[in-house]
């Protein structure tokens, strides 16, 4: 079976703490996360298994079409990607973004900090339990490196050796 067509890195987003995270053109990604990005509360954000948060440009566009005032980075994602089947961005899947390799570890739990991105404050709109396939995801860094807006993105689904079905 042929590999799916690659996607694209549309936005790299960072902040000194909190949201929105603002776009930059390029960044180094280490096991600690995206260079220049900080989290206010490390109990709930960051750390090795939540070093990078990723979201789909297509989900953002669909949410905007529903009337939500969401933008790339406004829900705290570090990397906004397009052109991949987001319903397959599940724990255990891997993302290749330029020279960087990530492993999705979990769905990002919506918190009150992102209320402003949703009409009526409906943060559950991107909650995996309420709306599977619409969540941001957290990832650990397997291979550190440098990314630039426009880099190629490839989603590799989990294999039996990495916790998923073959």
N, C-alpha and C positions, 0 to 999 in steps of 0.2 A: 504494500500500500504506500502511495506517495505521501511525503510529508506535506502538511498544509502550507499554503503560501505564507510568507513571513508577514508580520505586522510591523508597526512603527512606534518608536518612542516619541510621543507628541509633546510631552512637557516634563520637566524636572522641577520639583517644587520643594522649597526649603523655608524655614522660619527660625527666628531666635527663640521660639517657644510658642506653641498654640497655633491657631488657624486665623486667617487663611495662610497657607504656605504659598509663597510667591515664586513665579517662574524664573529659572536661570537657564543659560544655554548649555552648560556642561558641568559635570561634577565627578569627583572621585567617589567611589563606593567602596567602603571597607566593611569588615565584619561588624563594626559598630554602627554602620548606617551610611547615610549620604553626608558627605563633607559639607559643613556649614549649616546643618540642620540640628535643631535641639528640641527636646520634649520637656514640657513643664513638669510632668509627673511621671517619673520613671517606673513607678509601681504598675502603671497601666499602659505605658507607651515605651517603645524602644527595647533594648536588650537584644541578645543574640538571636532569639527566635522571632523577634519583631523588629529587626534592624531596618527593614524597608517596607513601606506600605505602597501597594500598587492598586490602581483602579482603571477602569475602561472608559475611553473617550466616548464610545457608543452608548454606554449606560448614562454618562453625563448628558449627552445630547438628548436621549430619550426622556430623562428626568426633567430637563429644561422644557421639552415639548409638553410635559405634563403640568408645567407652571412653576416648577421649583427654581429658585434663584441660585442654582449650583454652578460652579465654575471649576476648572482644573485647579486642584490644590485647596479648594475651599472646605473639603471634608478631611483634610490632613494627609492626603496621599502624597508620597514623594515622587512617584513615577506614574504618569498617565499614558496609557498605551492604546493603540487602535489596531484593527485588522486581525485580531485573534478571536476565537470562539470563547467568550468570557464564561460561558456556562461550564467550560472545562478547566477553568482556573480554580482548582480545588486543592485542598491540602495534599501534599505529596507530589503535585505537579511541579515541573521546573520551568523557569523562564530564562531564556538566553537573551540578553539585551546588550548588543554590541559585544564587548569582551567579558562582560559580567555574567555570572551564573547565579541564579537565585533558586531556592526551594520554598514553595509556599508551605507555611506551617499551620495557618489557621485563618478563619474569616475574621475580619476586624469588627469588633463589637461597636455599634454606634454609641456615642456618648453625647451629653448635653452641649459640649463645645461646638458641635456641628449643626446645632438647631437652626442657625441663620441660613443654612443652605437648603432648607426645606419649607415649602408652603405649610403653614400651620404648625411648624416645628416637628413635622412627622419624620423623625430620625429613623424610625423602624422601616422606612421605605428602602433603606440599604442594609437592613438586618437580614442575615442569612436565614434565620428561623422563620421570619414573617414573609420574606421574599427571596427564596433561593435563586441564585444566579445574578443577584444585584448587589452583592456585598463587595466592599473593598477587601483585599487580602493582605496578610502580613507574610513576610518572607525572611529567611535567613540567607546570608551571603555565603555561597559555596566557593566562588571565585571572584575576588575583588578586582577592581579595574576602574576605568574611566568611561563614562557614558556622555553622549551628546544627543541633543534633540535631533531626531531624524534617524537615529540608529535603528538597525533591524531588530525585530523582536520575534522570537520563536517560542511557542508554548509546547512543551513536551509533557504528555500526560504521564501519570504515575505508572511505573512498571511493577511487576511482582516483587522485584528486589528492593523497591523503594516504597513499599506499603500499599500499592494499588493493584488492581487486576491487570493481568498481562494482556 
